């Protein structure tokens, strides 16, 4: 299974895999419900990816995911995250 628990670039454990699929489902559902706007403020992460802000129905999708405990905030200082990646495994 691509992206399965323990696979390269996949989840580190089954709990993380399940949590990721749940978050994906919630986010996709939220995106179907309103006007969608994606903005880019010029930030790039340490892997060279553009950091975008997604607004759905006037609400920040990332903030909604953090408030629902599906996501963790990712704050950048230049090109580096200022906090470690979350450990979702028990």
Secondary structure by P-SEA (a helix, b strand, c coil): cccccccccccccaaaaaaaaaaaaaaaaaaaccbbbbbbcccccccbbbbbbbbcccccaaaaaaaaccbbbbbbcccccccccccccc
